[in-house]
């Protein structure tokens, strides 16, 4: 196998890997929708997040936001779509550094 053929084969494999990652992501999202908490309305989840924020005062605000946004896409969408959840974060404050 010459260099060009090997390069073409690697590119084809990389494209297949990318397609599989997209499929895995889609399947994981579908699976996550079956979890009971995913059936709660965004408004209810917002209230839960607000309560969790108050209950975790010992955790730096920036870490709390990072944690809540890393759980799943649904939580990230709720968090990102609701300024009430992230607008209290003061990025000028030294605590805001990770």
C-alpha positions as CSV (number, residue, x, y, z in Angstrom):
1,X,0.0,0.0,0.0
2,X,1.5,3.3,-1.0
3,X,1.4,6.6,0.9
4,X,-1.6,8.1,-0.9
5,X,-3.6,4.9,-0.6
6,X,-2.8,4.7,3.1
7,X,-3.8,8.4,3.6
8,X,-7.1,7.8,1.7
9,X,-7.8,4.7,3.8
10,X,-7.2,6.7,7.0
11,X,-9.5,9.5,5.9
12,X,-12.2,7.0,5.1
13,X,-11.8,5.3,8.5
14,X,-11.8,8.8,10.2
15,X,-15.1,9.6,8.4
16,X,-16.6,6.3,9.6
17,X,-15.5,7.0,13.2
18,X,-17.1,10.4,13.0
19,X,-20.4,8.9,11.7
20,X,-20.4,6.4,14.5
21,X,-19.7,9.1,17.2
22,X,-22.7,11.0,15.8
23,X,-24.9,7.9,16.0
24,X,-23.7,7.1,19.6
25,X,-24.5,10.7,20.6
26,X,-28.0,10.4,19.1
27,X,-28.6,7.1,20.9
28,X,-27.3,8.5,24.2
29,X,-29.7,11.4,23.9
30,X,-32.6,9.1,23.1
31,X,-31.7,6.9,26.1
32,X,-31.5,9.9,28.4
33,X,-35.0,11.0,27.5
34,X,-36.2,7.7,29.1
35,X,-34.9,8.7,32.5
36,X,-37.8,10.0,34.7
37,X,-36.1,13.3,35.6
38,X,-36.0,14.1,31.8
39,X,-39.8,14.1,31.8
40,X,-40.0,17.1,34.1
41,X,-40.8,20.4,32.5
42,X,-38.0,22.9,32.2
43,X,-39.8,25.2,34.6
44,X,-39.8,22.5,37.3
45,X,-36.1,21.7,36.6
46,X,-35.3,25.4,36.9
47,X,-36.8,25.5,40.4
48,X,-34.8,22.3,41.3
49,X,-31.7,24.0,40.0
50,X,-32.3,27.1,42.0
51,X,-32.8,25.1,45.2
52,X,-29.7,23.1,44.5
53,X,-27.7,26.3,44.0
54,X,-28.8,27.5,47.4
55,X,-28.1,24.1,49.0
56,X,-24.5,24.0,47.7
57,X,-23.2,27.3,49.0
58,X,-19.9,25.7,50.0
59,X,-19.1,25.0,46.3
60,X,-17.7,27.9,44.3
61,X,-20.3,29.3,41.9
62,X,-18.3,28.7,38.8
63,X,-17.8,25.0,39.7
64,X,-21.5,24.6,40.4
65,X,-22.4,26.0,37.0
66,X,-19.8,23.8,35.3
67,X,-21.1,20.7,37.1
68,X,-24.8,21.4,36.3
69,X,-23.9,22.0,32.6
70,X,-21.9,18.8,32.3
71,X,-24.6,16.3,33.4
72,X,-26.5,16.1,30.1
73,X,-27.6,18.0,27.1
74,X,-31.2,18.6,28.5
75,X,-29.8,20.2,31.7
76,X,-27.3,22.3,29.6
77,X,-30.2,23.5,27.4
78,X,-32.3,24.4,30.5
79,X,-29.4,26.2,32.1
80,X,-28.4,28.1,28.9
81,X,-32.0,29.1,28.1
82,X,-32.7,30.5,31.6
83,X,-30.7,33.7,32.6
84,X,-32.0,33.3,36.1
85,X,-29.8,30.3,36.5
86,X,-26.5,31.8,35.3
87,X,-26.9,35.6,35.5
88,X,-25.9,35.6,39.2
89,X,-22.4,34.3,38.3
90,X,-19.9,37.2,38.6
91,X,-17.0,36.4,36.4
92,X,-15.1,39.4,37.7
93,X,-14.9,37.9,41.2
94,X,-11.8,35.8,42.1
95,X,-14.1,32.9,43.1
96,X,-15.2,32.6,39.4
97,X,-11.9,31.1,38.4
98,X,-11.9,27.3,38.1
